Amino acid sequence: MKFIHTADLHLDREFEGLVQEVTIQPYEILEKIIDFAISKQVELVIFAGDNFHQSKPSIKMQTYFIDQLARLLPYEIQVVVTFGNHDYYRKSIYWVDFPENVTVFTSETVESRKITLKNGESLMVTGFSYEQPHITEDKVSDYPARNFACDYHIGVFHGEMSGSQYAPASLTDMLSKDYDYWALGHIHLASQLSERVIYPGTPQGRTKKEITNFVVLGTLTKTTFETDFHDLADVHFETLMLDLSDCQNLSQALRFIRENLDATQQIFYSLIFENYDKIATALTEVVANDELIEELRQDHVIVKIKLARLNTDTDLPRLVVPDFQAPAVDFTAIFEMLPRQEVLQEILEDPDFHSDVLAQVALFESEQFVFDNSNDSKEEGNSDEN
């Protein structure tokens, strides 16, 4: 049996952080996945949740999703669909019917479905879908042991290996089921937890953090198992650190920057400049007033430009603050002061949001100040600068 495993398409989610207009539509990754499935002559395609970014996708996007799945029908390719925490399932919002080659899981109750593949082999698929934004209980414990009456048994799971909000699970518990494969979703970066337990990541990144854009092509026989990760994305985000220490003037800097930007691929760049001492005053000005970024955007997609802090003793004020540590951010207290809106609650409960805020605070601290704890830290054997 040959199959494709993908997850976290988030079809109705736009590229984030862009100011420029781009012609590529991120949802078009689905067409490439369908084309890939047909070209590889697979028997099965698995969509492991968060097919849509919204809990109420538009009729247009629903129709697009169904139309693409229907393209697999003439090739007798079976499809398995589950819904995740973003596109949690409610029958009342769907205007479309799924094609007959699609097996859809619509309940939070773990279910098993038998599928007969075009090569005559039998497959048992076990999974569930979200019916609400969060699931706090362990779902893997409800998965039955492998069904040996079928040629293969695959588990589809949208959730996390830790935490408390998204069906927290244990890898040990998954492996104990003795399934031929676990098709995971929810984590946007590719991760192979074991040989047969895989997060493929989102197939088309929407932000600079989503840098692994894969689908899994797997081949199962009674005695062997093989997987390959395939990058089908049209666009890739890249954070590029450029050392400008050899640039004596602005013309050299501009030429050097352009030489390091690839015009042959569709890349959305975030640029960080370091060691720009020789042109610091002028460079700081054109970065601050967006003159440089607008120039580079003539030929490239530039998400943003940042200046790394210069390693000098005079460019920043030095504050002697013994044992300085940034204060904790109380997200619960912040939420109490905001309107009671579900979307705000989801944002504030998102661990990625927490880490982003703390990272930005740390970045601001490092860019604006140098905290010198040398008096105390030398005694403790720690680094001078925190």
C-alpha positions in Angstrom: 0.0 0.0 0.0 1.3 3.4 -1.0 -0.1 6.5 0.8 0.3 10.2 1.3 0.0 11.8 4.8 -0.6 15.5 5.1 -2.0 17.7 7.9 -2.6 21.3 8.8 -3.4 22.7 5.4 -5.2 25.7 6.9 -6.6 26.4 3.4 -8.3 29.7 4.3 -5.2 31.2 6.1 -3.3 33.9 4.3 0.5 34.5 4.4 1.2 36.4 7.6 3.5 39.4 8.1 3.4 40.5 4.4 3.0 44.1 3.2 3.6 43.3 -0.4 1.0 41.8 -2.7 1.9 38.4 -4.0 0.3 36.3 -6.8 0.7 32.9 -5.1 -2.3 31.8 -3.1 -1.3 29.5 -0.2 -4.4 27.3 -0.6 -3.1 26.1 -4.0 -0.8 23.7 -2.1 -3.8 21.3 -2.1 -3.8 21.1 -5.9 -0.1 20.1 -5.7 -0.8 17.4 -3.2 -3.6 16.0 -5.3 -1.3 16.1 -8.4 1.4 14.4 -6.4 -0.9 11.7 -5.2 -2.0 11.0 -8.8 1.5 10.9 -10.2 2.7 8.5 -7.4 -0.3 6.2 -8.0 -1.1 6.0 -4.3 -4.0 4.1 -2.8 -4.7 6.5 0.0 -4.4 10.2 1.0 -4.7 11.1 4.7 -5.7 14.6 5.9 -5.0 14.7 9.7 -7.0 17.7 10.8 -7.0 21.5 10.5 -7.9 21.4 6.8 -9.3 24.9 7.3 -8.0 27.7 9.5 -11.5 28.8 10.5 -14.1 27.0 12.4 -16.6 28.2 9.8 -14.9 28.0 6.4 -16.5 29.9 3.5 -18.7 28.1 1.0 -16.1 28.9 -1.7 -13.3 27.2 0.3 -15.5 24.2 1.2 -16.3 23.7 -2.5 -12.6 24.0 -3.4 -11.7 21.4 -0.9 -14.3 18.9 -2.1 -13.6 19.5 -5.8 -9.9 18.7 -5.2 -10.7 15.5 -3.3 -13.1 14.5 -6.1 -10.2 14.6 -8.6 -8.9 11.4 -6.9 -12.1 9.5 -7.5 -11.4 8.4 -11.2 -8.0 7.0 -10.0 -9.8 5.0 -7.2 -7.6 6.7 -4.6 -9.2 6.6 -1.1 -9.2 9.6 1.2 -9.4 9.9 5.0 -10.3 13.2 6.5 -10.4 14.3 10.2 -11.0 17.7 11.7 -8.7 19.5 14.2 -9.0 22.2 16.7 -9.2 25.0 14.1 -11.8 23.5 11.8 -13.7 21.5 14.5 -16.6 19.8 12.9 -20.2 21.0 13.0 -22.5 19.5 10.4 -24.7 22.6 10.3 -22.0 24.8 8.7 -21.2 22.5 5.7 -22.8 23.2 2.3 -21.1 20.3 0.5 -21.2 16.6 0.4 -18.0 14.6 0.5 -17.3 12.3 -2.6 -17.8 8.6 -2.2 -14.1 7.9 -2.0 -13.7 10.0 1.2 -14.0 8.5 4.7 -14.8 11.3 7.1 -14.5 11.2 10.9 -16.9 13.7 12.4 -17.1 12.7 16.0 -14.9 13.2 19.1 -15.6 9.5 19.8 -12.7 7.4 18.6 -14.0 5.2 15.7 -12.5 2.6 13.4 -13.5 2.3 9.7 -12.6 -0.5 7.2 -11.5 0.6 3.7 -10.9 -1.6 0.7 -8.1 -0.3 -1.4 -8.0 -0.4 -5.2 -5.3 -3.1 -5.1 -7.7 -5.3 -3.1 -5.9 -4.9 0.3 -7.9 -4.1 3.4 -7.1 -1.2 5.7 -8.5 -0.3 9.1 -8.3 3.4 10.0 -8.9 4.6 13.5 -9.4 8.3 14.4 -11.6 11.1 15.7 -12.4 14.7 15.0 -12.7 17.7 17.2 -16.2 19.1 17.8 -14.9 22.0 19.9 -11.6 24.1 20.0 -10.1 22.1 22.8 -9.9 18.5 24.0 -8.4 18.1 27.4 -8.7 14.3 27.8 -6.4 11.6 26.6 -7.9 10.1 23.3 -5.2 7.6 22.5 -6.4 5.3 25.3 -9.6 4.9 23.4 -7.9 3.6 20.3 -8.2 -0.2 20.0 -5.3 -2.5 19.5 -4.3 -3.4 16.0 -7.0 -5.2 14.0 -5.2 -8.2 12.5 -8.2 -9.1 10.4 -7.1 -6.3 8.0 -3.9 -6.1 6.0 -3.0 -2.8 7.6 -4.1 -0.6 10.5 -3.4 3.2 10.6 -4.2 5.6 13.5 -5.0 9.2 12.6 -4.5 11.7 15.5 -4.6 15.5 15.7 -3.1 16.6 19.0 0.0 17.1 21.1 2.5 15.0 23.0 2.4 17.3 26.0 0.3 20.1 27.3 -3.4 20.0 28.3 -5.5 21.6 25.6 -5.2 19.5 22.5 -5.8 15.8 23.2 -2.5 15.3 25.1 -1.0 11.9 24.3 1.9 9.6 25.0 4.2 8.2 22.4 4.5 5.0 24.5 0.7 4.6 24.4 0.6 5.0 20.7 3.4 2.4 20.1 1.6 0.0 22.4 -1.3 -0.2 19.9 1.0 -1.9 17.4 -0.4 0.1 14.4 1.4 0.0 11.0 1.5 3.8 11.0 0.4 6.9 13.0 -0.6 9.9 10.9 -0.3 12.9 13.2 -1.4 16.5 12.8 -1.4 19.8 14.8 2.4 20.5 15.0 3.4 22.7 12.1 7.0 21.6 12.0 7.9 18.2 10.7 8.8 15.7 13.4 9.4 12.0 13.2 8.7 10.8 16.8 9.5 7.2 15.8 9.8 5.2 12.6 6.1 5.0 12.2 4.8 8.0 14.2 5.1 11.2 12.2 4.1 14.9 12.2 4.6 16.0 8.5 4.3 19.7 9.5 2.2 22.1 7.4 2.7 21.6 3.7 2.7 25.3 3.0 4.2 27.7 5.6 2.3 30.9 6.3 4.8 32.5 8.7 8.6 32.7 9.2 8.4 30.0 11.9 6.9 27.3 9.6 10.1 26.3 7.8 9.5 22.6 7.2 6.9 22.2 4.5 6.4 18.5 3.9 4.0 15.7 3.0 4.9 12.1 3.8 4.9 9.5 1.1 4.7 6.1 2.7 4.9 2.5 1.4 3.6 -0.4 3.5 3.9 -4.1 2.8 3.4 -7.0 5.0 7.1 -7.0 5.9 8.5 -3.6 5.1 7.8 0.1 5.7 9.4 3.1 3.9 8.7 6.9 4.2 10.0 9.9 2.3 9.4 13.5 3.1 8.5 15.7 0.1 8.5 19.5 -0.1 5.7 20.6 -2.5 5.5 24.2 -1.2 5.5 27.1 -3.7 6.8 29.5 -1.2 9.4 29.3 1.6 10.0 31.7 4.4 13.7 32.3 5.3 15.4 34.3 7.9 18.8 35.5 6.6 21.6 36.9 8.7 23.9 39.0 6.7 27.3 40.1 7.9 28.1 43.6 6.6 31.6 43.9 8.1 33.3 44.0 4.7 31.0 46.8 3.4 32.9 50.1 3.5 30.0 52.2 2.1 26.3 52.0 1.2 26.8 51.0 -2.4 28.8 48.0 -1.3 26.2 47.1 1.3 23.4 47.3 -1.2 25.2 45.2 -3.7 26.2 42.6 -1.1 22.6 42.3 0.1 21.2 41.8 -3.4 23.8 39.2 -4.2 22.6 37.1 -1.2 18.9 37.2 -2.2 17.8 34.4 -4.5 15.7 35.6 -7.4 15.3 32.1 -8.9 13.1 30.8 -6.1 10.0 32.2 -4.3 11.4 33.1 -0.9 9.9 35.5 1.6 12.9 37.0 3.4 13.3 38.3 6.9 16.7 40.0 6.9 18.9 40.6 9.9 22.0 42.8 9.4 25.0 42.5 11.8 28.5 44.1 12.0 27.5 47.1 10.1 29.7 49.5 12.1 31.2 51.3 9.1 27.8 52.4 7.8 25.8 52.3 11.1 24.3 55.9 10.9 23.1 55.8 7.4 21.9 52.2 7.5 20.0 52.8 10.7 18.2 55.7 9.0 17.2 53.9 5.8 16.0 50.9 7.9 14.0 53.1 10.2 12.2 55.1 7.4 11.6 51.9 5.3 13.6 53.3 2.4 15.8 50.2 2.1 13.0 47.7 2.5 11.0 49.4 -0.2 14.0 49.3 -2.6 14.6 45.6 -2.0 10.9 44.9 -2.5 11.2 45.9 -6.1 12.6 42.5 -6.9 12.0 40.3 -3.8 9.4 39.7 -1.1 10.8 41.1 2.1 8.9 40.5 5.3 11.0 42.8 7.5 14.5 44.0 8.2 16.2 44.2 11.5 19.5 45.4 12.8 21.4 43.2 15.2 22.9 45.0 18.1 26.5 46.2 17.5 29.2 44.8 19.7 30.6 48.1 20.9 30.9 49.7 24.3 29.4 53.0 23.2 26.4 52.3 21.0 24.1 51.4 24.0 23.8 52.6 27.5 25.2 50.3 30.1 23.0 49.7 33.2 24.5 48.0 36.2 21.6 45.9 37.5 22.6 43.0 39.7 20.9 39.7 39.0 18.5 41.2 36.5 15.8 39.0 35.1 12.9 40.1 32.9 9.6 39.9 34.9 7.1 37.2 34.1 4.2 38.1 31.9 0.9 37.3 33.5 -1.3 36.4 30.5 -4.2 35.5 32.8 -4.2 38.9 34.3 -4.0 40.5 30.8 -7.0 38.4 29.7 -9.1 39.6 32.7 -8.7 43.2 31.4 -9.9 42.4 27.9 -13.4 41.9 26.4 -14.7 38.4 26.8 -14.1 37.2 23.3 -13.4 33.6 22.3 -10.8 34.6 19.8 -8.8 36.5 22.4 -9.0 33.6 24.8 -7.7 31.2 22.1 -4.8 33.6 21.4 -3.8 34.0 25.0 -3.9 30.3 25.6 -1.7 29.5 22.7 1.8 28.5 23.8 3.2 29.9 20.6 1.8 33.3 21.4 3.4 33.2 24.9 6.8 32.3 23.4 6.5 35.0 20.8 5.7 37.7 23.3 8.6 36.6 25.6 10.9 36.4 22.6 10.0 40.0 21.5 10.5 41.3 25.1 14.0 39.6 25.2 14.8 41.1 21.8 13.8 44.6 22.8 15.8 44.2 26.0 18.9 43.1 24.0 18.5 45.8 21.4 18.0 48.7 23.8 20.1 47.9 26.8 23.2 46.0 28.0 22.7 44.7 31.5 26.1 44.4 33.2 25.9 42.1 36.2 29.7 41.7 36.3 30.0 42.4 40.1 27.8 39.6 41.1 28.1 37.1 38.3 31.9 36.9 38.4 31.6 35.6 41.9 29.1 32.9 40.8 31.1 31.9 37.7 28.4 33.0 35.2 28.6 35.1 32.1 29.1 38.8 32.5 26.2 39.7 30.2 22.6 38.6 30.6 
